[in-house]
Amino acid sequence: MYSIYLCSAFALAFGFGGFSLGWWGWGWALFFSMLVFVVAWIVLARRLGKQLQPLLNRVQKQMQDQQLEPAMQSLEAMLPMSKWVPMLRGQLLAQMGMLANFSGNQARAIELLEGASMRAPDARLMLACILYKKGDQKRAFEILQIAAAVNKKHALLHNTYAWMLHKNERSDEAQAVLAKFLKKDPNNAPSKDNLLRLQNRTRMTMLAFDTQWYILGLEHPPQQQGQMRRAPKGFREPPKQRGK
């Protein structure tokens, strides 16, 4: 990242420049280098944040107005800033991938979501669900395993992971996923209910997750909820497929 390189170069030049001039010894050179790096990073991060925030606000407004193509273009225009802002690229690709999926471009969505940050659980979950529905269950489980390890308190992710395992007759593994999650979030009612259901050899239910679950496309909403939105607020609903 350019920002890290710049701050490091400035800090080392100051710290060890002073050492070479005889102003201080090795210990002080290291101390001043670290101190200057932190200060330089804070100043630079604030400047970058002031430039980034208006762009993010514009994207949010475009999504709320269901202007998906302009929102995608705005996100793409922000990609060069990822050279300066650590972890920004993964977050941008996550948003772009979700936009592509809700626009109906699944191939583009997969390409973008593959580059999404591991700390963008909704994007990683969506990618796993797309691949699962396409029959690439092995890859879907690999993605969910890593995502669950990184995002230990994301209830929908862990329950979806368990749901897929149970559907593939791997009930013991599904129980292990939920049991591990409940150690981090012991009061999560839907997860406790689903773990009990698995222990009693009955079907899991994802009704508690409501729209968040149905937009993943693994189950259809109940008939009485036929008008339920299939996309989060701010996104246009994906086109319905024939025969569904």
Phi, psi and omega per residue, in radians:
M1 nan 2.309 -3.105
Y2 -1.023 -0.673 -3.098
S3 -1.101 -0.723 3.133
I4 -1.171 -0.756 3.120
Y5 -1.072 -0.746 -3.098
L6 -1.141 -0.816 -3.140
C7 -1.133 -0.680 3.135
S8 -1.145 -0.769 -3.133
A9 -1.096 -0.753 -3.138
F10 -1.129 -0.749 -3.116
A11 -1.164 -0.767 -3.141
L12 -1.168 -0.662 3.123
A13 -1.100 -0.697 -3.136
F14 -1.251 -0.880 -3.064
G15 -1.111 -0.890 -3.065
F16 -1.517 -0.294 2.982
G17 -1.140 -0.724 3.089
G18 -1.138 -0.622 3.106
F19 -1.141 -0.764 -3.126
S20 -1.148 -0.447 3.106
L21 -1.534 -0.040 3.105
G22 1.412 0.308 -3.125
W23 -1.321 -0.568 -3.139
W24 -2.705 2.954 -3.106
G25 -1.548 -2.993 -3.104
W26 -1.044 -0.788 -3.098
G27 -1.040 -0.811 3.119
W28 -1.190 -0.555 3.105
A29 -1.083 -0.764 3.114
L30 -1.158 -0.745 -3.123
F31 -1.081 -0.870 -3.118
F32 -1.147 -0.591 3.107
S33 -1.084 -0.815 3.139
M34 -1.158 -0.715 -3.134
L35 -1.117 -0.802 -3.138
V36 -1.144 -0.638 3.101
F37 -1.052 -0.816 -3.116
V38 -1.088 -0.807 -3.134
V39 -1.107 -0.787 -3.137
A40 -1.105 -0.674 -3.140
W41 -1.146 -0.745 3.139
I42 -1.083 -0.792 -3.134
V43 -1.101 -0.806 -3.114
L44 -1.173 -0.700 -3.140
A45 -1.088 -0.679 3.114
R46 -1.156 -0.699 3.128
R47 -1.144 -0.749 3.125
L48 -1.161 -0.663 3.128
G49 -1.090 -0.673 3.113
K50 -1.147 -0.539 3.098
Q51 -1.370 -0.590 -3.034
L52 -1.389 -0.663 -3.022
Q53 -1.022 -0.804 3.119
P54 -1.067 -0.591 3.127
L55 -1.197 -0.709 3.104
L56 -1.151 -0.669 3.105
N57 -1.112 -0.655 3.133
R58 -1.151 -0.728 3.118
V59 -1.089 -0.767 3.127
Q60 -1.050 -0.738 3.122
K61 -1.130 -0.705 3.136
Q62 -1.127 -0.687 3.131
M63 -1.204 -0.686 3.100
Q64 -1.093 -0.571 3.112
D65 -1.532 0.121 3.124
Q66 1.058 0.545 3.061
Q67 -1.634 1.331 -2.979
L68 -1.196 -0.719 -3.125
E69 -1.164 -0.817 3.052
P70 -1.051 -0.634 3.119
A71 -1.127 -0.718 3.103
M72 -1.095 -0.751 3.128
Q73 -1.118 -0.666 3.118
S74 -1.137 -0.712 3.112
L75 -1.148 -0.718 3.119
E76 -1.099 -0.661 -3.138
A77 -1.167 -0.376 -3.138
M78 -1.500 -0.229 -3.075
L79 -0.984 -0.702 3.111
P80 -1.015 -0.457 3.127
M81 -1.203 -0.311 -3.134
S82 -1.172 -0.284 3.059
K83 -1.235 -0.324 -3.121
W84 -1.874 -0.466 -3.066
V85 -1.927 1.944 3.130
P86 -1.009 2.424 3.066
M87 1.230 0.001 -3.141
L88 -1.188 -0.703 -3.077
R89 -1.007 -0.795 -3.129
G90 -1.085 -0.626 3.120
Q91 -1.254 -0.683 3.112
L92 -1.146 -0.761 3.125
L93 -1.122 -0.578 3.085
A94 -1.088 -0.836 3.130
Q95 -1.123 -0.725 -3.137
M96 -1.141 -0.684 3.126
G97 -1.136 -0.709 3.112
M98 -1.178 -0.664 3.072
L99 -1.083 -0.782 -3.139
A100 -1.069 -0.694 -3.133
N101 -1.165 -0.774 3.139
F102 -1.233 -0.311 3.069
S103 -1.493 -0.127 3.117
G104 1.659 0.024 3.135
N105 -1.659 1.445 -3.020
Q106 -1.211 -0.659 3.138
A107 -1.087 -0.765 3.101
R108 -1.158 -0.648 3.138
A109 -1.079 -0.783 3.137
I110 -1.069 -0.779 -3.132
E111 -1.030 -0.773 -3.110
L112 -1.284 -0.768 -3.093
L113 -1.152 -0.472 3.083
E114 -1.070 -0.484 3.135
G115 -1.663 0.052 -3.106
A116 -1.186 2.643 3.128
S117 -1.074 2.535 3.055
M118 -1.120 -0.370 3.118
R119 -1.677 0.408 2.989
A120 -2.025 1.315 -2.981
P121 -1.035 -0.626 -3.133
D122 -1.128 -0.664 3.133
A123 -1.224 -0.763 3.123
R124 -1.128 -0.656 3.109
L125 -1.148 -0.752 3.123
M126 -1.089 -0.734 3.109
L127 -1.052 -0.791 3.140
A128 -1.075 -0.702 -3.129
C129 -1.181 -0.697 3.107
I130 -1.073 -0.819 -3.128
L131 -1.158 -0.663 3.119
Y132 -1.064 -0.790 -3.137
K133 -1.183 -0.464 3.116
K134 -1.457 -0.054 3.096
G135 1.709 -0.041 3.131
D136 -1.577 1.197 -3.056
Q137 -1.206 -0.599 3.140
K138 -1.030 -0.844 3.134
R139 -1.160 -0.665 3.124
A140 -1.055 -0.773 3.140
F141 -1.180 -0.612 3.105
E142 -1.101 -0.760 -3.141
I143 -1.119 -0.779 -3.105
L144 -1.189 -0.618 3.125
Q145 -1.074 -0.786 3.131
I146 -1.232 -0.760 -3.121
A147 -1.086 -0.671 3.134
A148 -1.182 -0.608 3.127
A149 -1.215 -0.580 -3.118
V150 -1.453 -0.718 -3.087
N151 -1.889 1.393 -2.934
K152 -1.319 -0.205 -3.105
K153 -2.082 0.404 3.135
H154 -1.652 1.750 -2.998
A155 -1.070 -0.801 -3.100
L156 -1.102 -0.713 -3.140
L157 -1.049 -0.849 -3.098
H158 -1.190 -0.663 3.121
N159 -1.212 -0.642 3.088
T160 -1.158 -0.727 3.080
Y161 -1.008 -0.832 3.125
A162 -1.121 -0.684 3.137
W163 -1.054 -0.790 3.132
M164 -1.120 -0.755 3.126
L165 -1.070 -0.773 -3.140
H166 -1.103 -0.681 3.111
K167 -1.106 -0.455 3.135
N168 -1.722 0.396 3.071
E169 1.028 0.703 3.090
R170 -2.125 0.993 -3.016
S171 -1.094 -0.680 -3.133
D172 -1.079 -0.712 3.110
E173 -1.183 -0.658 3.114
A174 -1.096 -0.744 3.104
Q175 -1.094 -0.682 3.140
A176 -1.116 -0.673 3.119
V177 -1.089 -0.817 -3.108
L178 -1.239 -0.650 3.123
A179 -1.104 -0.703 3.122
K180 -1.168 -0.704 3.114
F181 -1.114 -0.715 -3.095
L182 -1.192 -0.306 3.019
K183 -1.199 -0.520 3.116
K184 -1.542 -0.536 -3.109
D185 -2.396 1.287 -3.002
P186 -1.166 -0.263 -3.104
N187 -1.747 0.187 -3.115
N188 -1.331 1.849 -3.015
A189 -1.087 -0.831 -3.133
P190 -1.038 -0.662 -3.132
S191 -1.226 -0.689 3.099
K192 -1.108 -0.724 3.130
D193 -1.127 -0.758 -3.121
N194 -1.204 -0.613 3.084
L195 -1.125 -0.737 3.111
L196 -1.107 -0.702 3.113
R197 -1.084 -0.756 3.129
L198 -1.136 -0.693 3.121
Q199 -1.135 -0.514 3.125
N200 -1.620 0.151 3.092
R201 1.082 0.676 3.066
T202 -2.086 2.948 -3.093
R203 -1.198 2.540 2.994
M204 -1.275 2.719 3.018
T205 -2.196 2.364 -3.114
M206 -1.950 0.253 -3.090
L207 -1.028 -0.541 -3.094
A208 -1.121 -0.401 -3.118
F209 -1.546 -0.151 2.973
D210 0.897 -2.283 -3.039
T211 -1.050 -0.624 3.134
Q212 -0.979 -0.592 3.136
W213 -1.357 -0.806 -3.027
Y214 -1.208 -0.469 3.123
I215 -1.218 -0.261 3.085
L216 -1.293 -0.307 3.035
G217 1.389 0.236 -3.139
L218 -1.479 -0.429 3.061
E219 -2.445 2.683 3.076
H220 -1.565 2.600 3.093
P221 -1.088 2.674 3.049
P222 -0.985 2.684 -3.050
Q223 -0.998 -0.654 -3.110
Q224 -1.243 -0.189 3.090
Q225 -1.901 0.566 -3.061
G226 -1.019 -0.429 -3.122
Q227 -1.614 0.108 -3.122
M228 -1.100 2.420 3.091
R229 -1.164 2.496 3.111
R230 -1.851 0.235 3.104
A231 -2.466 2.626 -3.133
P232 -1.126 2.800 3.092
K233 -1.004 2.316 -3.100
G234 1.761 -0.183 3.113
F235 -2.046 2.545 3.006
R236 -1.341 2.559 3.136
E237 -1.178 2.473 3.107
P238 -1.177 2.665 -3.141
P239 -1.112 2.424 3.104
K240 -1.235 2.501 3.111
Q241 -1.582 2.569 -3.122
R242 -1.131 2.488 3.077
G243 1.497 0.031 -3.136
K244 -2.089 nan nan
